[in-house]
Amino acid sequence: MFYYIIALFVILLDQLTKWLIVKKMVYGESIEIIKNFLYITSHRNRGAAWGILQGQMWLFYTITVIVIVGIVYYIQKAAKGKLLLGVSLGLMLGGAIGNFIDRVFRKEVVDFIHTYIFSYNFPIFNIADSALVIGVILLMLQMLREEREIKEKSYGENGTHHS
């Protein structure tokens, strides 16, 4: 249940921030937060990450439903007793649903977090995107942890193989 609460929190925060951007800013408007680093910029995306596959909504609907079902399945089957795995899946679930809501109701995703990293103009993103990325990073950490635990059980702490 805790992991679904994380997902719900991400969805609510994502949708609230997007609503504020749509209601309070003009498309293309940008507010400087930290000069040459962080801006709030009202932007829309009809594609996937970095604007690829513009306008392919049927594809996004299909993929997102499959991803959501898969994440719920893994929360139910694999996350019990694995906090890091469950949190990562909860973040990914919330992120996937947050952007799915935009695609269904707006036919585009509202983006607004605009950064320049080492003078690179990073593509504008949102809370759902952030949750997805953090969730994937945590999932990779969980996988590395599990791999290390398997090796330790198999080879022991001193590196010798136990049969």
Secondary structure, DSSP 8 states (H G I E B T S, - for coil): -HHHHHHHHHHHHHHHHHHHHHHHS-TT-EEEEETTTEEEEEEEESSSGGG-STT-HHHHHHHHHHHHHHHHHHHHHH-TT-HHHHHHHHHHHHHHHHHHHHHHHTSSEEEEEEEEETTEE---B-HHHHHHHHHHHHHHHHHHHHHHHHHHHHH-TTS----
